Amino acid sequence: MTDFSAPEPPHARRPATTGQRGRRGRLTDLLAAAAVVAVMALLSWILAGAPGTNGIDDAAITRSYSENIANGHGFVYNIGGERVEGATSFLWTLVLAIPYLAGGNPETAILLVAAGFTVAAVWFSLRIARRAAGGPGSPGRPGGTAAAVLSALALCGLPSFFIWSVWSMMEIALWTALILLLLDRLSQLAEGAAPPPRMDLPLLLAAAALPLTRPEGIAVAGGLGLLAIVLRPAAWRPAGLAVVAAITGFAVLTLGRMAYFGFPFPNTYYAKVSADRLQNILDGAKYFISFLTGQPFAEVLVPAWLLLAAVSIIGLLRRPAPGQRTRVLAAAAVFGILFSYVMLGGDHFALWRFYQPVMPILALPLVLGGLALLRALQPVRRATAVGLGLAALLAWSAVNAIAYRQERFRIAREFTLSARGEVFGTYMNGFSPRPSMGVVAAGGIALTYGGELRDLMGLNWVEMAHANPIKIGFRNHASFDADTFWKHPLDLLPQFHKPGCQRENWTEAARASDTGVKQLFVQPRFQAEYTPVVLEMGGGRCTNAFAANRWLAQVDSGRIIRAGWDAVTLTGGKR
């Protein structure tokens, strides 16, 4: 007679439950995400030529606001100056204020925060890959596990994401993590077999935080939330609450901006985005085309996403299967982000900064296609199939790494620009009186200079940003207005953003048809009131600048060498 009360033999193991497999899969994905970020953060930094750990110049602008907030000066660029939102990401600015509360240099803390958000983003992307391949919330399925492994390996071929997300100190890490958290939670709701919960707290937090991170977050959260309801009407309550949370977050921030700054959008929007909608679309289309032609495999991946979305939608209409709703949501997120920046005009940064949030899931169609091909090739020897897969991954990683390496000079320039600004700001603190300065690289210098700064590009200067709604000139840096400059003439226009310095026969070539700051240099009034100078910085270094004669009359320093206009060749001006 069998004794059912007898203890189970030590060698006998009960099969893992679905919940245990799910927890094990989530932990595995988290560890894989941390490993991928650790390896790729280092590799992306090395391939870029070790550009520094100070972040890029635009990130330094955000840091200057964060420091001022932490020190009780408010949301201002100049201490005691006007309220201006020159940092596009309100939430990221507040996040970075926390390390400044501790005092000292916060760079290490900021990089760790960015790395943490990047790990979260990669983790969510692996969960999404599992669900797209395996079914509703079952990370333990073999197909889902293979999809997660291949997605992690595919990310090892995208160093551009890691230089932007971990090292730039921009809001990319937070922005990407929130988008993928939203997508992860919505896909789980859409795929779930069980009745959906009345409320999903992580989903609510992601939806509310997205509009606080970037203004276009309202479109991302609202659009994906409504699509989830269409894909699974039973999930209307938690997905609908997420849409309401996004609208509420956007409305509260907009009202707060109106009350504090006087405008509904960040000042960067008015400085960068032209009121000419057709111009924005044309510029954005060029940006998208440059991505298609410049990002390795993009010309294959974008059509692959279209095909994946079409096949998944047809499958849902004919015979719904696990993973299809996740694929549709992921495709909507990818194309929503790609075409949002077509409408907004794109930007000038290397490696398509605006498109980085799609990178963690960019290769998903190839991953799913590869798994389908493996199943089709089951009669083939396993070693042959594995060899083909490894060869494909090697080619993917190598081509991406080579293209990224070729861009290293453009990448490094953004970091060195910030570093040069910090050095020059410290140097200028030694002059008395400290000059008011007009700058075109407004980040690094704001971290060190104690005098007044005016951003000639308008990002941190309200009147300049709004002077000309139609932007003509260099993308995102076309807000300079000469009439506004002459209302507030400045003491010094330094050229520290340029890598070189001329001590003899210095010239800043300009034409009468030039836009931007160069249009000043051909004006008789400017030549009458300003003098070209060389600022000797020691150690063989120098910086060219235009100094107001009234400031030069107050300064007695052997570090200022007057170059004079006689040496300058200007088309439309003196010869």
Beta strands, then each sheet from edge to edge (+ up, - down):
strand 1: 437-439
strand 2: 453-455
strand 3: 492-494
strand 4: 530-538
strand 5: 541-548
strand 6: 560-562
sheet 1: 1+ 2+
sheet 2: 3+ 5- 4+ 6-
end
